[in-house]
Amino acid sequence: GMLWRSFCLTLLVLQNAGQTLLIRSTRTSSGPRYCPATVVLLSECLKLTFSLFGMLCSHGPSGTVHLLTQRDVSKSLRLLIPAVVYTVQNQLVFMGLQNLDAATFQILSQLKIVFTAVFSVVFLRRHLHLAQWCSLGLLTIGAALLNLPECPEFGIEPGDGSMAQRLTGLSCVVVLCVLSGFAGIYTEKHLKCDTIDFFHFNVELAFFGAVCAAFGVWGIDGEQVGRLGFFHGYDGATYAVVGSFAAGGMIVSAVVKASSTVTKVYASTVSIVLTIVGSSVVYHGAPTHIFWCAASIVIISVILYNSQANPSRPNVAMVSTGVQTEPHRHLD
């Protein structure tokens, strides 16, 4: 009903804006720093637990065991690629938000629409309307405006390291958006005919994600974890980040099932505005006119792109309005 859709939409907006601000805050605060790879691993384990509990509630213990043991292994292994991609994406989120302010990161992350659209044309032979190509151009212009020297960042003091930080953060966002586009197209091309239900899908994806994240902890932060401990630098905000990552995909999926594309676009645009306002409050800085202009161009381009989307076909570019692309809708 309307109440449930409104609830899911509110959760999605708060999750999108809150997660970005929260990660930025935890990665730039003073005090001991946690290892991002451990957060990714914990979030995947938490998602796996939630999804397995959902399967048990839906199918019962015997039904759950039957579904998991009778599953075609070759189909399950197809999820390994998006699991690896999502793990790398989540690592890039932390690196990007350590070097860019939350508002700039949130706006630039909309570039995933550009790469998803290009991949859909190249690999799926999909036709885009002229208005959609124009919107992609607008989105690119908006992203370029954000990188002008006259468009300062919230919470980053100008200095010798500012440009290097900005370039590092920008590189992370671009790679993240490319991976997001690839994951969305891969999911639509290879997994859309899979008929497993929501919780079963999440169990398999979270399992592979946890395995990939475990290798990430060992390969990226193994030395630090071995020396300082797995939970070094953790506090309440860190656990909130873990919960946000774990719940994010499920919130997106709930909105996908309960709402229309227009609703998800609304969530995306409101999240951008909330992130800008939140950054202004937290870091006591007012957005410049160029910043607002760039944000407005990006918001208009997102709305324009989706106004031409075919409602009968899943729009991969807008399945996620936050950090991570979720593929569940292609399985329906």
DRENDO-1510 file (C-alpha; in Angstrom, 1 decimal, always signed):
<recs>
REC; n; res; u; v; w
REC; 1; GLY; +0.0; +0.0; +0.0 .
REC; 2; MET; +0.9; +3.7; -0.1 .
REC; 3; LEU; +2.1; +3.6; +3.5 .
REC; 4; TRP; +4.6; +0.8; +2.8 .
REC; 5; ARG; +5.9; +2.5; -0.4 .
REC; 6; SER; +6.3; +5.7; +1.5 .
REC; 7; PHE; +8.2; +3.9; +4.3 .
REC; 8; CYS; +10.5; +2.2; +1.9 .
REC; 9; LEU; +11.1; +5.4; +0.0 .
REC; 10; THR; +12.0; +7.3; +3.2 .
REC; 11; LEU; +14.4; +4.5; +4.2 .
REC; 12; LEU; +16.1; +4.6; +0.9 .
REC; 13; VAL; +16.5; +8.4; +1.0 .
REC; 14; LEU; +17.9; +8.3; +4.5 .
REC; 15; GLN; +20.1; +5.3; +3.7 .
REC; 16; ASN; +21.6; +7.0; +0.6 .
REC; 17; ALA; +22.3; +10.3; +2.2 .
REC; 18; GLY; +23.1; +9.0; +5.7 .
REC; 19; GLN; +25.6; +6.3; +4.6 .
REC; 20; THR; +27.6; +8.8; +2.5 .
REC; 21; LEU; +27.8; +11.3; +5.3 .
REC; 22; LEU; +28.6; +8.7; +7.9 .
REC; 23; ILE; +31.4; +7.1; +5.9 .
REC; 24; ARG; +32.9; +10.5; +5.2 .
REC; 25; SER; +32.7; +11.4; +8.9 .
REC; 26; THR; +34.3; +8.1; +10.1 .
REC; 27; ARG; +37.1; +8.3; +7.5 .
REC; 28; THR; +38.1; +11.9; +8.3 .
REC; 29; SER; +37.7; +12.0; +12.1 .
REC; 30; SER; +40.6; +12.0; +14.5 .
REC; 31; GLY; +41.5; +8.9; +16.4 .
REC; 32; PRO; +42.2; +5.3; +15.5 .
REC; 33; ARG; +41.2; +4.4; +11.9 .
REC; 34; TYR; +39.3; +1.1; +11.3 .
REC; 35; CYS; +40.2; -1.0; +8.3 .
REC; 36; PRO; +37.5; -0.6; +5.5 .
REC; 37; ALA; +38.0; -4.2; +4.4 .
REC; 38; THR; +36.8; -5.5; +7.7 .
REC; 39; VAL; +33.6; -3.3; +7.5 .
REC; 40; VAL; +32.9; -4.8; +4.0 .
REC; 41; LEU; +33.4; -8.4; +5.4 .
REC; 42; LEU; +31.2; -7.8; +8.4 .
REC; 43; SER; +28.4; -6.2; +6.3 .
REC; 44; GLU; +28.5; -9.2; +3.9 .
REC; 45; CYS; +28.3; -11.6; +6.9 .
REC; 46; LEU; +25.4; -9.6; +8.3 .
REC; 47; LYS; +23.6; -9.6; +5.0 .
REC; 48; LEU; +24.1; -13.4; +4.7 .
REC; 49; THR; +22.6; -13.9; +8.1 .
REC; 50; PHE; +19.6; -11.7; +7.4 .
REC; 51; SER; +19.0; -13.4; +4.0 .
REC; 52; LEU; +19.4; -16.9; +5.5 .
REC; 53; PHE; +16.9; -16.0; +8.2 .
REC; 54; GLY; +14.5; -14.8; +5.5 .
REC; 55; MET; +14.8; -18.1; +3.6 .
REC; 56; LEU; +14.1; -20.0; +6.8 .
REC; 57; CYS; +11.0; -18.0; +7.5 .
REC; 58; SER; +9.8; -18.3; +3.9 .
REC; 59; HIS; +10.6; -22.0; +3.2 .
REC; 60; GLY; +11.2; -23.6; +6.6 .
REC; 61; PRO; +14.4; -25.5; +7.5 .
REC; 62; SER; +13.9; -28.4; +5.2 .
REC; 63; GLY; +12.8; -26.2; +2.3 .
REC; 64; THR; +15.8; -24.0; +2.7 .
REC; 65; VAL; +18.2; -27.0; +2.8 .
REC; 66; HIS; +16.6; -28.4; -0.3 .
REC; 67; LEU; +16.8; -25.1; -2.3 .
REC; 68; LEU; +20.4; -24.6; -1.4 .
REC; 69; THR; +21.6; -28.2; -2.0 .
REC; 70; GLN; +19.6; -28.7; -5.3 .
REC; 71; ARG; +20.8; -25.4; -6.8 .
REC; 72; ASP; +22.6; -25.7; -10.1 .
REC; 73; VAL; +26.3; -24.9; -9.3 .
REC; 74; SER; +27.0; -23.3; -12.6 .
REC; 75; LYS; +24.2; -20.8; -12.0 .
REC; 76; SER; +25.4; -20.0; -8.5 .
REC; 77; LEU; +28.9; -19.4; -9.8 .
REC; 78; ARG; +27.6; -16.7; -12.1 .
REC; 79; LEU; +27.1; -14.6; -9.0 .
REC; 80; LEU; +30.8; -14.7; -8.3 .
REC; 81; ILE; +31.6; -12.0; -10.8 .
REC; 82; PRO; +29.1; -9.4; -9.4 .
REC; 83; ALA; +30.2; -10.4; -5.9 .
REC; 84; VAL; +33.8; -9.5; -6.8 .
REC; 85; VAL; +32.7; -6.3; -8.4 .
REC; 86; TYR; +30.6; -5.2; -5.4 .
REC; 87; THR; +33.5; -6.0; -3.0 .
REC; 88; VAL; +35.8; -3.8; -5.0 .
REC; 89; GLN; +33.1; -1.1; -5.3 .
REC; 90; ASN; +32.7; -1.0; -1.6 .
REC; 91; GLN; +36.4; -0.6; -1.0 .
REC; 92; LEU; +36.4; +2.3; -3.5 .
REC; 93; VAL; +33.6; +4.0; -1.6 .
REC; 94; PHE; +35.8; +4.3; +1.5 .
REC; 95; MET; +38.7; +5.5; -0.5 .
REC; 96; GLY; +36.6; +8.0; -2.5 .
REC; 97; LEU; +34.9; +9.4; +0.6 .
REC; 98; GLN; +38.3; +9.7; +2.4 .
REC; 99; ASN; +39.4; +12.1; -0.4 .
REC; 100; LEU; +36.1; +13.8; -1.5 .
REC; 101; ASP; +33.4; +15.5; +0.5 .
REC; 102; ALA; +30.1; +13.6; +0.8 .
REC; 103; ALA; +28.1; +15.9; -1.4 .
REC; 104; THR; +30.6; +15.9; -4.3 .
REC; 105; PHE; +30.9; +12.1; -4.0 .
REC; 106; GLN; +27.1; +11.6; -4.1 .
REC; 107; ILE; +26.7; +13.8; -7.2 .
REC; 108; LEU; +29.6; +12.3; -9.1 .
REC; 109; SER; +28.4; +8.8; -8.3 .
REC; 110; GLN; +25.5; +9.5; -10.7 .
REC; 111; LEU; +28.0; +9.0; -13.5 .
REC; 112; LYS; +27.2; +5.3; -13.2 .
REC; 113; ILE; +24.2; +6.1; -15.4 .
REC; 114; VAL; +26.5; +7.2; -18.2 .
REC; 115; PHE; +28.6; +4.0; -18.1 .
REC; 116; THR; +25.6; +1.8; -17.7 .
REC; 117; ALA; +23.9; +3.4; -20.7 .
REC; 118; VAL; +27.0; +3.0; -22.8 .
REC; 119; PHE; +27.5; -0.6; -21.8 .
REC; 120; SER; +23.8; -1.3; -22.5 .
REC; 121; VAL; +24.2; +0.1; -26.1 .
REC; 122; VAL; +27.5; -1.9; -26.7 .
REC; 123; PHE; +26.7; -5.2; -25.1 .
REC; 124; LEU; +22.9; -5.4; -25.2 .
REC; 125; ARG; +22.4; -3.5; -28.5 .
REC; 126; ARG; +19.9; -1.3; -26.7 .
REC; 127; HIS; +18.6; +1.9; -28.3 .
REC; 128; LEU; +18.6; +5.1; -26.4 .
REC; 129; HIS; +16.3; +8.0; -27.2 .
REC; 130; LEU; +17.8; +11.4; -28.2 .
REC; 131; ALA; +16.6; +12.9; -24.9 .
REC; 132; GLN; +18.5; +10.2; -23.0 .
REC; 133; TRP; +21.8; +10.9; -25.0 .
REC; 134; CYS; +21.2; +14.6; -24.2 .
REC; 135; SER; +20.7; +13.8; -20.5 .
REC; 136; LEU; +24.0; +11.8; -20.5 .
REC; 137; GLY; +25.8; +14.9; -21.9 .
REC; 138; LEU; +24.2; +17.1; -19.2 .
REC; 139; LEU; +25.3; +14.7; -16.5 .
REC; 140; THR; +28.9; +14.8; -17.8 .
REC; 141; ILE; +28.8; +18.6; -17.8 .
REC; 142; GLY; +27.5; +18.7; -14.3 .
REC; 143; ALA; +30.2; +16.4; -13.1 .
REC; 144; ALA; +32.8; +18.5; -14.9 .
REC; 145; LEU; +31.5; +21.7; -13.2 .
REC; 146; LEU; +32.0; +20.0; -9.8 .
REC; 147; ASN; +35.8; +19.8; -10.5 .
REC; 148; LEU; +36.3; +23.4; -11.3 .
REC; 149; PRO; +38.7; +25.2; -8.8 .
REC; 150; GLU; +35.8; +27.6; -8.0 .
REC; 151; CYS; +33.8; +24.7; -6.6 .
REC; 152; PRO; +35.4; +23.9; -3.2 .
REC; 153; GLU; +34.7; +20.9; -1.1 .
REC; 154; PHE; +33.0; +20.7; +2.3 .
REC; 155; GLY; +35.4; +19.8; +5.1 .
REC; 156; ILE; +38.6; +19.9; +3.0 .
REC; 157; GLU; +40.9; +22.8; +3.7 .
REC; 158; PRO; +42.8; +24.2; +0.7 .
REC; 159; GLY; +46.4; +23.2; +0.7 .
REC; 160; ASP; +49.2; +21.4; -1.0 .
REC; 161; GLY; +47.5; +18.0; -0.8 .
REC; 162; SER; +44.0; +19.2; -1.8 .
REC; 163; MET; +44.5; +18.6; -5.6 .
REC; 164; ALA; +46.1; +15.2; -5.1 .
REC; 165; GLN; +43.2; +14.2; -2.7 .
REC; 166; ARG; +40.7; +15.4; -5.2 .
REC; 167; LEU; +42.3; +13.5; -8.1 .
REC; 168; THR; +42.5; +10.3; -6.0 .
REC; 169; GLY; +38.8; +10.6; -5.0 .
REC; 170; LEU; +37.7; +11.4; -8.6 .
REC; 171; SER; +39.6; +8.4; -9.9 .
REC; 172; CYS; +37.9; +6.2; -7.3 .
REC; 173; VAL; +34.4; +7.5; -8.3 .
REC; 174; VAL; +35.1; +7.0; -12.0 .
REC; 175; VAL; +36.3; +3.4; -11.5 .
REC; 176; LEU; +33.4; +2.7; -9.1 .
REC; 177; CYS; +30.9; +4.0; -11.7 .
REC; 178; VAL; +32.4; +1.9; -14.5 .
REC; 179; LEU; +32.2; -1.2; -12.3 .
REC; 180; SER; +28.6; -0.3; -11.3 .
REC; 181; GLY; +27.7; -0.1; -15.0 .
REC; 182; PHE; +29.4; -3.4; -15.8 .
REC; 183; ALA; +27.7; -5.2; -12.9 .
REC; 184; GLY; +24.3; -3.9; -13.9 .
REC; 185; ILE; +24.7; -5.0; -17.5 .
REC; 186; TYR; +26.3; -8.3; -16.6 .
REC; 187; THR; +23.4; -9.1; -14.2 .
REC; 188; GLU; +20.8; -8.2; -16.9 .
REC; 189; LYS; +22.5; -10.2; -19.6 .
REC; 190; HIS; +23.3; -13.4; -17.6 .
REC; 191; LEU; +21.1; -13.5; -14.6 .
REC; 192; LYS; +17.7; -12.1; -15.7 .
REC; 193; CYS; +16.3; -15.6; -16.5 .
REC; 194; ASP; +17.2; -17.0; -13.1 .
REC; 195; THR; +14.0; -17.7; -11.1 .
REC; 196; ILE; +15.4; -17.9; -7.6 .
REC; 197; ASP; +13.6; -15.8; -5.0 .
REC; 198; PHE; +14.8; -12.7; -3.3 .
REC; 199; PHE; +16.3; -14.2; -0.1 .
REC; 200; HIS; +17.9; -17.2; -1.9 .
REC; 201; PHE; +19.6; -14.8; -4.3 .
REC; 202; ASN; +20.9; -12.7; -1.5 .
REC; 203; VAL; +22.2; -15.7; +0.4 .
REC; 204; GLU; +24.3; -16.8; -2.6 .
REC; 205; LEU; +25.4; -13.2; -3.4 .
REC; 206; ALA; +26.3; -12.5; +0.2 .
REC; 207; PHE; +28.2; -15.8; +0.5 .
REC; 208; PHE; +30.4; -15.0; -2.5 .
REC; 209; GLY; +30.7; -11.5; -1.3 .
REC; 210; ALA; +31.9; -12.6; +2.2 .
REC; 211; VAL; +34.5; -14.9; +0.6 .
REC; 212; CYS; +35.8; -12.1; -1.6 .
REC; 213; ALA; +35.8; -9.6; +1.3 .
REC; 214; ALA; +37.7; -12.1; +3.4 .
REC; 215; PHE; +40.4; -12.2; +0.7 .
REC; 216; GLY; +40.3; -8.4; +0.7 .
REC; 217; VAL; +41.0; -8.3; +4.5 .
REC; 218; TRP; +43.9; -10.7; +4.0 .
REC; 219; GLY; +45.3; -8.9; +1.0 .
REC; 220; ILE; +44.7; -5.3; +1.8 .
REC; 221; ASP; +44.7; -4.9; +5.6 .
REC; 222; GLY; +46.2; -8.2; +6.7 .
REC; 223; GLU; +49.2; -6.7; +8.3 .
REC; 224; GLN; +47.3; -4.1; +10.2 .
REC; 225; VAL; +44.6; -6.5; +11.3 .
REC; 226; GLY; +47.2; -9.0; +12.5 .
REC; 227; ARG; +49.0; -6.3; +14.4 .
REC; 228; LEU; +46.2; -4.2; +15.9 .
REC; 229; GLY; +43.2; -6.6; +15.7 .
REC; 230; PHE; +40.1; -7.0; +13.5 .
REC; 231; PHE; +38.0; -4.4; +15.4 .
REC; 232; HIS; +40.7; -1.8; +15.9 .
REC; 233; GLY; +39.2; +1.7; +15.6 .
REC; 234; TYR; +35.6; +0.5; +15.7 .
REC; 235; ASP; +33.0; +2.6; +17.5 .
REC; 236; GLY; +29.2; +3.1; +17.3 .
REC; 237; ALA; +29.5; +5.0; +14.0 .
REC; 238; THR; +31.6; +2.2; +12.4 .
REC; 239; TYR; +28.9; -0.4; +13.4 .
REC; 240; ALA; +26.3; +2.0; +11.9 .
REC; 241; VAL; +28.3; +1.9; +8.6 .
REC; 242; VAL; +28.3; -1.9; +8.7 .
REC; 243; GLY; +24.6; -2.0; +9.2 .
REC; 244; SER; +24.0; +0.6; +6.4 .
REC; 245; PHE; +26.0; -1.5; +3.9 .
REC; 246; ALA; +24.1; -4.7; +4.9 .
REC; 247; ALA; +20.7; -3.1; +4.8 .
REC; 248; GLY; +21.2; -0.9; +1.7 .
REC; 249; GLY; +20.8; -3.6; -0.9 .
REC; 250; MET; +17.6; -5.0; +0.7 .
REC; 251; ILE; +16.1; -1.5; +1.0 .
REC; 252; VAL; +16.8; -0.9; -2.7 .
REC; 253; SER; +15.2; -4.2; -3.6 .
REC; 254; ALA; +12.1; -3.4; -1.5 .
REC; 255; VAL; +11.7; -0.1; -3.3 .
REC; 256; VAL; +12.2; -1.8; -6.7 .
REC; 257; LYS; +9.3; -4.2; -5.9 .
REC; 258; ALA; +7.0; -1.6; -4.3 .
REC; 259; SER; +7.5; +1.5; -6.4 .
REC; 260; SER; +8.0; +2.9; -9.9 .
REC; 261; THR; +11.0; +4.3; -11.6 .
REC; 262; VAL; +9.7; +7.9; -10.9 .
REC; 263; THR; +9.8; +7.1; -7.2 .
REC; 264; LYS; +13.4; +5.9; -7.3 .
REC; 265; VAL; +14.5; +8.9; -9.3 .
REC; 266; TYR; +12.8; +11.1; -6.6 .
REC; 267; ALA; +14.8; +9.2; -3.9 .
REC; 268; SER; +18.0; +9.8; -5.8 .
REC; 269; THR; +17.4; +13.5; -6.2 .
REC; 270; VAL; +16.3; +14.1; -2.7 .
REC; 271; SER; +19.3; +12.1; -1.4 .
REC; 272; ILE; +21.6; +14.5; -3.3 .
REC; 273; VAL; +19.9; +17.6; -1.8 .
REC; 274; LEU; +20.0; +16.0; +1.7 .
REC; 275; THR; +23.7; +15.2; +1.4 .
REC; 276; ILE; +24.5; +18.8; +0.3 .
REC; 277; VAL; +22.5; +20.2; +3.2 .
REC; 278; GLY; +24.0; +17.7; +5.7 .
REC; 279; SER; +27.5; +18.5; +4.5 .
REC; 280; SER; +26.7; +22.2; +5.0 .
REC; 281; VAL; +25.6; +21.7; +8.5 .
REC; 282; VAL; +28.3; +19.3; +9.6 .
REC; 283; TYR; +31.2; +21.2; +8.0 .
REC; 284; HIS; +29.8; +24.7; +8.4 .
REC; 285; GLY; +30.2; +25.6; +4.7 .
REC; 286; ALA; +27.7; +27.0; +2.2 .
REC; 287; PRO; +27.6; +25.6; -1.3 .
REC; 288; THR; +28.7; +28.0; -4.0 .
REC; 289; HIS; +26.5; +29.0; -6.9 .
REC; 290; ILE; +28.6; +26.7; -9.2 .
REC; 291; PHE; +28.1; +23.8; -6.9 .
REC; 292; TRP; +24.3; +24.3; -6.8 .
REC; 293; CYS; +24.3; +24.7; -10.6 .
REC; 294; ALA; +26.3; +21.5; -11.1 .
REC; 295; ALA; +24.0; +19.6; -8.7 .
REC; 296; SER; +20.9; +21.0; -10.5 .
REC; 297; ILE; +22.2; +19.9; -13.8 .
REC; 298; VAL; +22.9; +16.4; -12.5 .
REC; 299; ILE; +19.4; +16.1; -11.0 .
REC; 300; ILE; +17.7; +17.3; -14.2 .
REC; 301; SER; +19.7; +14.9; -16.3 .
REC; 302; VAL; +18.7; +11.9; -14.0 .
REC; 303; ILE; +15.1; +12.9; -14.3 .
REC; 304; LEU; +15.3; +13.4; -18.1 .
REC; 305; TYR; +17.1; +10.1; -18.7 .
REC; 306; ASN; +14.5; +8.1; -16.8 .
REC; 307; SER; +11.5; +10.0; -18.3 .
REC; 308; GLN; +12.3; +8.2; -21.6 .
REC; 309; ALA; +12.8; +4.7; -20.0 .
REC; 310; ASN; +10.6; +1.9; -21.1 .
REC; 311; PRO; +8.4; +1.0; -18.1 .
REC; 312; SER; +8.1; -2.6; -19.3 .
REC; 313; ARG; +11.8; -3.2; -19.2 .
REC; 314; PRO; +14.1; -2.9; -16.2 .
REC; 315; ASN; +16.2; +0.2; -16.2 .
REC; 316; VAL; +19.6; -1.0; -14.9 .
REC; 317; ALA; +21.0; +2.5; -14.6 .
REC; 318; MET; +18.5; +3.4; -11.9 .
REC; 319; VAL; +18.2; +0.2; -9.9 .
REC; 320; SER; +20.5; +1.8; -7.4 .
REC; 321; THR; +20.3; +5.3; -6.3 .
REC; 322; GLY; +23.1; +4.9; -3.8 .
REC; 323; VAL; +26.5; +3.3; -3.8 .
REC; 324; GLN; +25.8; -0.2; -4.8 .
REC; 325; THR; +23.9; -1.5; -7.8 .
REC; 326; GLU; +21.4; -4.2; -6.9 .
REC; 327; PRO; +20.4; -6.8; -9.5 .
REC; 328; HIS; +17.3; -8.4; -8.0 .
REC; 329; ARG; +14.8; -6.9; -10.3 .
REC; 330; HIS; +16.2; -8.7; -13.3 .
REC; 331; LEU; +15.3; -12.0; -11.7 .
REC; 332; ASP; +11.6; -11.4; -11.7 .
</recs>
